Amino acid sequence: MPLFPTPAAVDLRELTRRFAQVGRVDAIFVRPARRTAVLPLGEAAALAGRGLQGDRAAARAVDSKRQITLIQAEHLPAIAGWVGRVQVDPALLRRNLVVSGLNLLAAKALFKDQPVQLRLGRQVLLEVTGPCEPCSRMEELLGEGGYNAMRGHGGVTARVLVGGVFQVGDTVSVDTGRI
């Protein structure tokens, strides 16, 4: 007899929708213009099909796959360690949202017909569109090795499906329903 019970049938599509807990929005930043400092916000308005109000991405063409960028708070100590720092200020990484408690890398869709959607608070619905790869600016901001420290830990990109207001402290959950 096996030590661990085996599920009768494991449905990979169902498993990709299961997360042990909900996450939390730890920080919100907007980037008003290219190469300018990010601005921290306590709350933000997500604009459907655009991005965050006040962010330069929201001024670009509609339906971009990179309307909002999210990074995992749990990855910040690893990035800091790889560049020889005790900690790294998430504002340096230039992502819109810092999220904790929910594995964003697992929120990447495995099936093209089953995109992963994230709910921020009660109103906002995002669709995860892919990885958020680092740019060469990370070397400038984090020092030597900054680009490689971010590789695989740069977070994810998303588009705004349903807009609304959300704030620091709001929950982040995988939405299993469809809009």
Stockholm file with secondary structure:
# STOCKHOLM 1.0

chainA/1-179         MPLFPTPAAVDLRELTRRFAQVGRVDAIFVRPARRTAVLPLGEAAALAGRGLQGDRAAARAVDSKRQITLIQAEHLPAIAGWVGRVQVDPALLRRNLVVSGLNLLAAKALFKDQPVQLRLGRQVLLEVTGPCEPCSRMEELLGEGGYNAMRGHGGVTARVLVGGVFQVGDTVSVDTGRI
#=GR chainA/1-179 SS CCSSCCCSCCCHHHHTTCCSSCEEEEEEEECCSTTSCCEEESEEEEETTTEETTSGGGGSCTTCSCSEEEEEGGGHHHHHHHTTCSCCCGGGGTCSEEEESSCGGGGSCSSTTSCCEEEETTTEEEEEEEECCCCTHHHHHHCTTHHHHHTTCSCEEEEEEECEEEETTCEEEEECSCC
#=GC SS_cons         CCSSCCCSCCCHHHHTTCCSSCEEEEEEEECCSTTSCCEEESEEEEETTTEETTSGGGGSCTTCSCSEEEEEGGGHHHHHHHTTCSCCCGGGGTCSEEEESSCGGGGSCSSTTSCCEEEETTTEEEEEEEECCCCTHHHHHHCTTHHHHHTTCSCEEEEEEECEEEETTCEEEEECSCC
//
